[in-house]
């Protein structure tokens, strides 16, 4: 028997949504979506702390994407949204999850790059998941990172050497880009 498309549920307002969308909206991070976007608009750096499973890793890149970051027509936001992960497995799985939630094939608007594998990154990529080491290499070639409109450092509390270097270098990038 062929499998049906995504099932629908009735939301509180009577509109039918795919189950996946309802699950996204129920994540704790959704309660601060607008607050996060306003904070980012007002500040160059935002530090966000949330419990495990609240949706930070998958939803924050989508908040930025949906707010127009990385859109080719956005004058000051046309660069990619970069998301770093300390491990390659996390970078790949987060990219797969976000691509699925955005209903786009991996390798189009959502991609990943890990050492020795940049096969999914294309010119039209808008959200790029990568390991800390990949972004460090990019900074070594171009300190200002003009290809990015926003960079999210996920799992910064793990305090690896690469993450510490990234945080230090990105603090300098912010100052230079403001100048």
C-alpha positions as CSV (number, residue, x, y, z in Angstrom):
1,X,0.0,0.0,0.0
2,X,1.5,3.4,-0.9
3,X,2.4,5.6,2.0
4,X,0.3,8.8,2.4
5,X,1.8,12.2,2.6
6,X,2.4,13.9,5.9
7,X,-0.5,13.6,8.2
8,X,-2.4,16.6,9.4
9,X,-3.7,17.7,12.8
10,X,-6.0,20.4,13.8
11,X,-4.2,23.3,15.5
12,X,-5.8,25.4,18.2
13,X,-7.1,27.9,15.5
14,X,-8.8,25.2,13.4
15,X,-6.2,25.2,10.6
16,X,-4.7,21.9,9.5
17,X,-0.9,21.7,9.8
18,X,1.5,18.8,9.0
19,X,2.4,17.0,12.3
20,X,6.0,18.1,11.8
21,X,5.1,21.8,11.8
22,X,3.0,21.4,15.0
23,X,5.9,19.6,16.7
24,X,8.3,22.5,15.7
25,X,5.9,25.0,17.1
26,X,5.7,23.1,20.4
27,X,9.4,23.2,21.0
28,X,10.4,25.5,24.0
29,X,12.7,27.6,21.8
30,X,9.6,28.8,19.8
31,X,8.5,30.9,22.8
32,X,11.4,33.2,22.4
33,X,11.6,33.3,18.6
34,X,10.7,37.0,18.2
35,X,12.8,38.0,21.2
36,X,15.8,36.2,19.7
37,X,15.3,37.9,16.3
38,X,14.9,41.4,17.9
39,X,18.0,40.8,20.1
40,X,20.0,39.9,17.0
41,X,18.7,42.9,15.2
42,X,19.8,45.2,18.1
43,X,23.1,43.5,18.8
44,X,25.9,42.0,16.8
45,X,26.3,39.1,19.2
46,X,23.7,37.1,21.1
47,X,24.4,34.4,23.6
48,X,21.6,31.9,24.0
49,X,21.4,29.3,26.7
50,X,18.7,26.6,26.7
51,X,18.2,23.1,28.0
52,X,19.0,20.0,25.9
53,X,16.1,19.2,23.5
54,X,14.6,22.7,23.5
55,X,15.3,23.1,19.7
56,X,18.3,25.4,19.6
57,X,20.3,23.5,17.1
58,X,17.6,22.9,14.5
59,X,15.3,25.9,15.1
60,X,17.6,28.9,15.4
61,X,19.0,28.5,11.8
62,X,15.4,28.2,10.6
63,X,14.4,31.3,12.5
64,X,17.1,33.2,10.7
65,X,16.3,31.7,7.3
66,X,12.6,32.5,7.7
67,X,13.4,36.1,8.8
68,X,15.3,36.7,5.5
69,X,18.9,36.1,6.5
70,X,20.7,34.6,3.6
71,X,18.1,35.7,1.1
72,X,19.9,36.8,-2.1
73,X,17.8,40.0,-2.3
74,X,18.5,41.1,1.3
75,X,21.0,43.9,1.1
76,X,22.8,43.4,4.4
77,X,21.8,39.8,5.0
78,X,22.5,38.1,1.7
79,X,25.3,35.9,3.0
80,X,24.8,32.3,4.2
81,X,23.8,31.4,7.7
82,X,26.7,29.4,9.1
83,X,26.2,26.9,11.9
84,X,29.2,25.2,13.5
85,X,29.1,21.9,15.3
86,X,32.1,20.4,17.2
87,X,31.7,17.0,15.6
88,X,31.1,16.0,12.0
89,X,28.3,13.6,12.8
90,X,26.4,16.5,14.4
91,X,27.0,18.8,11.4
92,X,25.7,16.2,8.9
93,X,22.7,15.1,11.0
94,X,21.6,18.7,11.8
95,X,21.8,19.6,8.1
96,X,19.7,16.6,7.2
97,X,17.1,17.5,9.9
98,X,16.9,21.2,8.9
99,X,16.6,20.4,5.2
100,X,13.8,17.9,6.0
101,X,12.0,20.5,8.1
102,X,12.3,23.1,5.5
103,X,11.1,20.7,2.8
104,X,14.2,21.1,0.6
105,X,16.6,18.4,-0.5
106,X,19.9,18.4,1.3
107,X,22.4,20.1,-1.0
108,X,20.1,22.9,-2.2
109,X,19.4,25.6,0.3
110,X,20.7,23.6,3.3
111,X,24.1,21.9,3.1
112,X,26.9,20.7,5.3
113,X,30.7,20.8,5.0
114,X,33.0,18.6,7.0
115,X,36.7,17.9,6.5
116,X,37.2,16.2,3.1
117,X,33.5,16.5,2.2
118,X,32.0,19.7,0.8
119,X,29.9,17.8,-1.7
120,X,26.5,19.3,-0.6
121,X,27.6,22.9,-0.7
122,X,26.4,24.8,-3.8
123,X,26.3,28.4,-4.9
124,X,22.6,28.6,-3.8
125,X,23.3,27.3,-0.3
126,X,21.6,29.5,2.3
127,X,22.2,27.5,5.5
128,X,25.6,25.8,5.9
129,X,26.3,23.4,8.8
130,X,30.0,22.7,9.3
131,X,32.5,21.6,11.9
132,X,34.4,24.3,13.9
133,X,37.6,23.3,12.0
134,X,36.0,24.2,8.6
135,X,35.1,27.7,9.7
136,X,38.6,28.1,11.2
137,X,40.0,27.3,7.8
138,X,37.7,29.8,6.1
139,X,38.7,32.5,8.6
140,X,42.4,31.8,7.8
141,X,41.6,32.6,4.1
142,X,39.3,35.6,4.7
143,X,39.1,37.1,8.2
144,X,35.9,39.1,7.5
145,X,33.9,36.1,6.4
146,X,31.9,38.1,3.8
147,X,30.1,35.0,2.6
148,X,28.1,34.9,5.9
149,X,25.2,37.1,7.1
150,X,25.1,35.2,10.5
151,X,27.1,32.6,12.3
152,X,25.8,30.3,15.0
153,X,28.3,28.6,17.2
154,X,26.5,25.6,18.6
155,X,27.7,23.6,21.6
156,X,30.1,26.4,22.6
157,X,30.0,25.2,26.2
158,X,32.0,22.2,25.3
159,X,35.0,24.4,25.2
160,X,37.2,22.6,22.7
161,X,40.3,24.3,21.3
162,X,38.7,25.0,18.0
163,X,35.6,26.6,19.6
164,X,37.8,28.8,21.8
165,X,39.8,29.9,18.8
166,X,36.6,30.6,16.9
167,X,35.1,32.7,19.6
168,X,38.2,34.8,19.9
169,X,38.5,35.3,16.2
170,X,34.8,36.0,15.7
171,X,35.0,38.7,18.4
172,X,37.6,40.4,16.2
173,X,35.5,39.8,13.0
174,X,32.6,41.5,14.6
175,X,34.7,44.6,15.4
176,X,36.2,44.7,11.9
177,X,32.9,44.3,10.1
178,X,31.4,47.1,12.2
179,X,34.2,49.5,11.2
